[in-house]
């Protein structure tokens, strides 16, 4: 344990950044497309292939591998049993269509690199340390983002998922079986989660806050809440030439005004929220017919419930005025109302203290995207580390983080794990 005492004083153990970067580029070949991006949605052939590779590599470094009912992949390095429970590190390996190399895989492969570093230096922790790759973190054809972590913590149950199908008619049940999961095994995850004491997730920032402040890393103390509703605007279809402007009930022009009202509200920095309309379906979508129906999805994100609720209330009041003026009807169906999550105070403080001891400048702020850590916080002390994203790029082939920044974040994570292992009961 002499070496471990040296480690807690941040002396000589660091990740092998060249090995990590080689892993990142290797994994990015699975689902590589002609546009230079990565398309690796969960349950796809590329996803199945990368899972096989990952499992083989975990086994090759001596980890005990297990796949749970949600097809989450777990690898465990046993501790010396002086302390019960495990420190879990990881993220996800799936990608959005035409995504980048780093979103998700960086967190998983950093976790593998940290465990490999512990093995290389013959370091055994007081706790077990586990790596996890969660299934279907990204939005997918089943409309079940963060599926793996939500299932693991019990937010999604087998009963709720029995009759879920994608747009091609494939059942979730059958797709899970392809990658080693099984709805019938969901009950066993309840026992598994009892041993998880800590979860640490490393991720690219997907924004410009670190870049603007010329810093490599951030400690994340909150994950924003997300509200989404399906909105239907109903006007009246009619001939585009014979219907005079004063007689129109144009659902699309009303929708345009509604969308702009979201932007105007969210542009006020004091409101503390961001708002988006990312999907829009117009009917009948024909050049010579006035749009009679428009469907869109309205999203608000904020770091406090009060901010989100105020935004929704104010925007909906504006929409009522628009609907009255333009003679249309507006209907909403809320399908997501995820509350903001405050991550573990003690872990945040340990990460901040570790960064200070390493003389590593850092920021502390909220994540504006929802990650698996937000759900894991329901069962374990959870925290996140962000790495600077160049130009704030994410979910695109241009997604990139400098090797030096990745190395700094990885070493912060490694030293924090060693400190947590010592200080956590």
VOTILUM-606461 format. One record per residue (C-alpha): residue in one letter; x, y, z. Coordinates in steps of 0.05 Angstrom, whole numbers, padded with zeros to 5 digits, always signed. Each point is the difference from the previous one (the first is absolute). Example, Ala and Ser with C-alpha at 12.3 -4.5 7.8 and 13.67 -1.06 7.14 Angstrom:
a+00246-00090+00156;s+00027+00069-00013;
***
This chain:
x+00000+00000+00000;x+00061+00046+00001;x-00010+00015-00074;x-00073+00017+00013;x+00020+00051+00053;x+00045+00033-00051;x-00058+00001-00048;x-00045+00039+00047;x+00055+00052+00000;x-00005+00004-00076;x+00071-00023-00011;x+00014-00045-00060;x-00059-00039-00027;x-00034+00027-00063;x-00042-00028-00055;x+00032-00021-00066;x-00030+00052-00046;x+00030-00031-00063;x-00033-00066+00016;x-00066+00035+00014;x+00001+00040-00065;x+00016-00064-00039;x-00061-00032+00031;x-00044+00060-00018;x+00020-00002-00072;x-00006-00076-00003;x-00071+00000+00028;x-00020+00056-00048;x+00010-00048-00059;x-00063-00037+00022;x-00056+00036-00035;x+00047+00047-00039;x-00039+00031-00058;x+00018+00034-00066;x-00010+00069+00031;x+00056-00012+00050;x-00047-00009+00059;x-00021-00059+00042;x-00069-00031-00005;x-00007-00052+00054;x-00070-00001+00029;x-00015-00052+00053;x-00018-00069-00026;x+00030+00014-00069;x+00052-00046-00031;x+00054+00051+00017;x-00024+00002+00071;x+00001-00076+00005;x+00071-00002-00027;x+00027+00054+00046;x-00033-00035+00060;x+00036-00064-00019;x+00067+00037-00004;x-00012+00034+00067;x-00017-00064+00036;x+00061-00035-00029;x+00045+00057+00023;x-00029+00001+00070;x+00011-00075+00006;x+00071+00006-00028;x+00021+00046+00057;x-00029-00048+00051;x-00068+00031+00016;x-00061-00041+00017;x-00053+00019-00051;x-00075+00000+00009;x-00057+00023-00045;x-00064+00020+00036;x-00072-00003-00023;x+00005+00068-00035;x+00063-00024-00037;x+00044+00047+00040;x+00071-00028+00000;x+00036-00004+00068;x+00072-00018+00015;x+00026-00005+00071;x+00070+00005+00030;x-00004-00027+00070;x+00026+00042+00058;x+00034-00025+00063;x-00069-00006+00033;x+00018+00049+00056;x-00060+00041-00021;x-00066-00025-00027;x-00032+00022-00065;x+00028+00025-00065;x+00024+00064-00034;x-00031-00001-00070;x+00029+00038-00059;x-00024+00002-00072;x-00049+00029-00050;x-00027-00027-00067;x+00025-00027-00067;x-00060+00015-00045;x-00002+00061-00044;x-00050+00045-00035;x-00003-00005-00076;x+00062+00032-00030;x+00028+00016+00069;x+00072+00008+00023;x+00053-00043+00033;x-00003+00028+00071;x-00072+00007+00024;x-00009-00061+00045;x+00060-00043-00021;x+00049+00048+00033;x-00033-00013+00067;x+00000-00076-00009;x+00070-00004-00028;x+00027+00047+00053;x-00030-00046+00052;x+00035-00059-00033;x+00065+00039-00003;x-00004+00017+00074;x-00012-00073+00019;x+00058-00020-00045;x+00044+00052+00034;x-00018-00029+00068;x+00018-00069-00026;x+00065+00025-00030;x+00022+00028+00067;x-00025-00059+00041;x-00049+00044+00038;x-00058-00033+00036;x-00053+00047+00028;x-00038-00009+00065;x-00064-00003-00041;x-00015-00040-00062;x+00005+00044-00062;x-00049-00013-00057;x-00004+00024-00071;x-00068+00007-00035;x-00023+00013-00070;x-00074+00019+00002;x-00047-00021-00056;x-00035+00051-00044;x+00020+00065+00034;x-00013+00038-00064;x-00069+00013-00030;x-00019-00062-00040;x-00055-00030-00042;x-00036-00024+00063;x-00002+00072+00026;x+00034-00024+00065;x+00062+00042+00011;x+00042-00017+00062;x-00034-00067-00004;x+00054-00041+00034;x+00010+00043+00061;x-00074+00013+00009;x-00013-00074-00003;x+00056-00017+00048;x-00024+00048+00054;x-00073-00024-00007;x-00030+00060-00035;x-00018-00043-00060;x-00031-00067+00017;x-00008-00063-00041;x-00076+00007+00004;x+00003+00069-00032;x+00046-00024-00055;x-00035-00064-00022;x-00037+00031-00058;x+00050+00051-00025;x+00016-00002-00075;x+00044+00040-00046;x-00023+00031-00066;x+00019-00064-00037;x-00044-00043+00044;x+00056-00031+00041;x-00016-00012+00073;x+00047+00026+00053;x-00003-00069+00031;x+00029-00033-00063;x+00053+00055-00011;x+00024-00006+00072;x+00011-00075-00010;x+00046+00014-00059;x+00049+00036+00047;x-00006-00045+00060;x-00056+00034+00038;x-00068-00027+00019;x-00062+00033+00029;x-00010-00063+00041;x+00066+00014+00036;x-00018+00071+00022;x-00017-00022+00071;x+00072-00021+00011;x+00024+00071-00009;x-00032+00019+00067;x+00050-00044+00036;x+00057+00025-00043;x-00011+00073+00015;x+00006-00009+00075;x+00075-00005-00005;x+00011+00064-00040;x+00026+00054+00047;x+00029+00051-00048;x-00009+00016-00074;x+00048+00046-00037;x-00011+00017-00073;x+00049+00037-00044;x-00028+00034-00062;x+00016+00053-00051;x-00033+00066+00017;x-00040+00009-00065;x+00003+00075+00010;x+00048+00059+00002;x+00004+00020+00073;x+00067-00034+00012;x+00028+00025-00065;x-00021+00072+00013;x+00036-00003+00067;x+00061-00037-00028;x-00007-00058+00049;x+00005-00075-00013;x-00048-00028+00051;x-00063+00013+00039;x-00031-00032+00061;x-00075-00009-00011;x-00045+00012+00060;x-00068-00003-00033;x-00036-00029-00061;x-00055+00042-00030;x-00072-00018-00001;x-00034-00012-00067;x-00072+00012-00019;x-00028-00024-00067;x-00070+00002-00028;x-00031-00019-00066;x-00036+00061-00027;x-00056-00002-00052;x-00022+00065-00034;x-00065-00007-00038;x-00021+00052-00050;x-00037-00010-00066;x+00026-00026-00066;x-00023+00038-00061;x+00020+00021-00070;x+00063+00043+00002;x-00023+00043-00058;x-00074+00011+00013;x+00003+00011+00075;x+00013+00073+00017;x+00050+00015+00055;x-00053+00026+00049;x-00040-00065-00008;x+00058-00047+00016;x+00009-00045+00060;x+00072-00019-00016;x+00027-00051+00050;x+00072+00010-00025;x+00004+00075+00007;x-00030-00007+00070;x+00052-00053+00016;x+00056+00045-00027;x-00022+00055+00048;x-00004-00049+00057;x+00070-00025-00013;x+00028+00070-00002;x-00034+00015+00066;x+00041-00057+00031;x+00064+00029-00027;x-00017+00070+00024;x-00014-00024+00070;x+00062-00044+00005;x+00045+00054-00028;x-00008+00038+00065;x+00059-00027+00039;x-00036+00015+00066;x-00051-00053-00015;x+00054-00054+00006;x-00030-00048-00050;x+00010-00024-00072;x-00056-00018-00046;x-00003-00039-00065;x-00048-00024-00053;x+00038-00054-00036;x-00055-00037-00038;x-00054+00029-00044;x-00053-00037-00041;x-00046+00040-00046;x-00065-00027-00030;x-00017-00006-00056;x+00069+00027-00017;x-00018+00021-00071;x+00020+00063-00036;x-00070+00023-00019;x-00037-00016+00065;x+00000+00042+00063;x+00028-00043+00057;x-00057-00026+00042;x+00038-00039+00054;x+00070+00006+00028;x+00031-00047+00051;x+00064+00017+00037;x+00038-00017+00062;x+00012+00056+00051;x+00060-00008+00047;x+00023+00042+00059;x+00062-00014+00042;x+00020+00035+00064;x+00040-00012+00063;x-00058+00014+00048;x-00073-00021+00001;x-00021+00072+00012;x+00034+00024-00064;x-00031-00056-00042;x-00070+00009+00028;x+00003+00076-00009;x+00023-00009-00072;x-00055-00049-00017;x-00054+00043+00032;x+00022+00064-00034;x+00010-00031-00069;x-00068-00035+00003;x-00034+00066+00017;x+00033+00031-00061;x-00023-00058-00042;x-00072+00011+00022;x+00003+00071-00027;x+00030-00023-00065;x-00053-00054-00008;x-00056+00051+00012;x+00029+00050-00049;x+00012-00052-00055;x-00064-00039+00012;x+00033-00067+00013;x-00004-00051+00057;x+00060-00025+00038;x+00004-00066+00037;x+00058-00028+00041;x+00019-00069+00026;x+00057-00002+00050;x+00043-00062-00009;x+00062+00019+00040;x+00006+00040+00064;x+00067-00018+00029;x+00018+00040+00061;x+00070+00032+00009;x+00048-00045+00038;x+00049+00025+00053;x+00061-00045-00001;x+00035-00022+00064;x+00028+00058+00040;x+00056-00041+00033;x+00025-00027-00067;x-00001+00069-00031;x+00043+00026+00057;x+00049-00058-00007;x+00008+00013-00074;x+00009+00074+00012;x+00052-00012+00055;x+00037-00051-00044;x+00004+00050-00057;x+00027+00053+00047;x+00053-00049+00026;x+00020-00016-00072;x+00003+00075-00016;x-00051-00013-00055;x-00046+00060-00015;x-00073-00021-00003;x-00070+00026-00004;x-00063-00024+00036;x-00066+00004-00036;x-00063-00038-00021;x-00004-00049-00057;x-00051+00026-00051;x-00007-00071-00028;x-00028-00060+00037;x+00049-00056+00011;x-00001-00068+00034;x+00028+00031+00063;x-00065+00037+00011;x-00037-00067+00006;x+00055-00036+00038;x-00005+00054+00053;x-00065-00033+00023;x+00039-00060+00026;x+00072+00023+00010;x+00040+00062+00015;x+00012+00028-00069;x+00042+00054-00033;x+00026+00019-00069;x+00063+00028-00031;x-00002+00039-00066;x+00056+00007-00051;x+00006+00062-00043;x-00035-00007-00069;x+00032+00038-00057;x-00050+00050-00029;x-00053-00033+00045;x-00011-00052-00054;x-00039-00064+00017;x-00044-00050-00035;x+00038+00012-00065;x+00064-00025-00034;x+00036+00065+00021;x-00006-00019+00074;x+00070+00006+00030;x+00039+00008+00064;x+00075+00012+00004;x+00043-00057+00025;x+00031+00043+00054;x-00069+00019+00027;x-00022-00073+00000;x+00063-00020+00037;x-00012+00054+00053;x-00072-00022+00011;x+00021-00073+00003;x+00053+00012+00052;x-00049+00042+00041;x-00049-00058-00003;x+00054-00050+00020;x+00025+00040+00059;x-00071+00015+00023;x-00017-00074-00001;x+00060-00015+00044;x-00021+00055+00048;x-00073-00023+00000;x+00023-00072+00014;x+00038+00025+00061;x-00053+00048+00027;x-00064-00038-00015;x-00024-00048+00054;
***
